[in-house]
């Protein structure tokens, strides 16, 4: 599923970016569109540098105080990802990049990242003894094939393809 989403993203996003660039270029002009892209990139670079420094200071403070820097590490990852998106030419990727970098939208991006990664970890550890370490992972977590895992043991394992009943057509009269 993730591979299909990534494939479609790498196929559709560039086409959408080109379409948006053409639409904006028709409204404000070609040189103005290029100037807006350059201004957007400069603003993004300045913002990534500023927020990166802030995240680095927060990481150092968390380590010095002896607490786990989970929020700071997530912020750093979002700033790096947002910076990469801001470096790519286009307005759509810049919107997502600014969403990851801006300090007032980053908590929303952090929650989305945490939800996505938590879901992936629970799914990947559902059939292992480590599934109990994650909330929902060891107590009846559903596997992609429909089976359930409880305490590291697979239960309700779906029948193999060849063991499933084959629907029969009504006899021709």
N, C-alpha and C positions, 0 to 999 in steps of 0.2 A: 504494500500500500504506500509506504513512504517513498519507495523508488518511483512509483507512478506519479506521485505528487511532485517529486523533484524533477522528473522528466518533463512533466507538463509546465512546471514553473520555468525551467530553462528554455522551453519552447515558446511559451506564451508571453512571458515578461518582456523579452526583447521586442517582440512584435507590438505589444502595447506601448512600450516606451517610444518606439519610432512613430506610432500613430499619434501619441500625445504631443511629441515634438513637432510633428507636421501641423497638428491642429493649433498649437500655440504659435508656431511660426506664421500661420496664415492670419492669425488675429493681430499679433504685435509686430510681425516682420522677422526675417531671418537673422539679421545681425543683433536685433534686440533679444531674440531667443538665445543666441550664443552668449551674449553678454549676461543674460539672466542665469544661464548655466554656470558661467565662470564665477559670478557673484555668489551663487548658491554653493559652489565648491569651496570658495574662500571662506564663507561663513561657516560651512561644515568643518573645514580644517581647523579654524580657530576654536570652534565649539568642542571638537573632539580633543584638542590639546588641553583646553581648560578643564573639561570634565574628566579627562584621563588623569590629570594631575590631582584633581580632587579625589578621585577613586583611589589613586596610589597612596595619598596621605591617609585616607580612611582605612586602607588595608594595613598600612604600617601601624596606625594607632590600635587597630583591633589585635594585631599580633603582639604589640607591646603590652597591651592590657591582659593578654592571655586568653582571649575569647576566640571562638571559631569565626573566621571572617567570611561567612557564607554570603551575606548581603553584598559585601564589598567585592567578592570574587564574581558574583553574578553581575554586578554593575560593570566591572571591568570587562567581562565577556560581552555584555551588551554594547559597551562603548566601542570595543574592537569591531564587532559585527556592524554596528551602525556606521563606524568610520569607513569600513569597506564598502558599504552600500552608498555612502556619500561620495566616495571616489568614482563610482561608476557613473557615466553620463546618463542623465535621464531624470525626469521629475518624479516618477512613481517610486523608484528606488530611493530617491532623496527623501520622500515623505516617510518611508519606513525607517530610513537611517536616522532622520531627525526624531522619530518616535522612540528609537532605541537610545538616543544620546541625550535628549533634553531632560533636565533634572525633574521636571514636573510630569512627564509622561513615562519616564523610565520605571517607576514602581508598577505601572500597569504592564509594561513589557516584562518586568521581572516576574510578576505573578503568572503571566502566560507561559514564560519559559519554565518556571517551576512546575506548573501544572503539566506541561508537555513532557518534561524530563521525568517527573514522578510517574506519570502514566506509562512511559516507555520502560522505566526500571521495573515497575510492578509487572508489566507484561513479560519482560524478558526473564524475570526471576520466578515467575509463577510455577514453573515446573521443576524448580531446584529447591534444595534445603534452605537457600538464602531468602526464599520468598517470605518467610515468617518475619524477616527483619524489617519489612516495609509494610506500612498500614494497608490492609486489604490484600496483600500479596500472598499470604499463607493461609488465609481463612476463606476458602471457597472462591478464589480468584478464577476468572474465566480465561481459558487459553484461546488463541485465535481459532483453533479447530473445534471449539465448542466444549471441550472437556473442562472439568473443574479440578482445582488443586487444593487440598486441605492438608496442612502440616507437612508439606513437601511430598505428599502422596497423591498421585493422579487418581481421581475418582470420576465417575460419570464419563469415562472415556468414550467418545463417539465410536460407533462401529466402523470398521474399515469399509471402504467403498464397495468391495465385493461382497460384504456380509449384509449390506442394507437390502431391504426388500425392494424388488423391482416392481414398479406399478404395471399392472397388466391392462391391456386394452380389452374392451368388450369383444366377445366372439362375434365374428361376422355371421349374420343370419341369412 
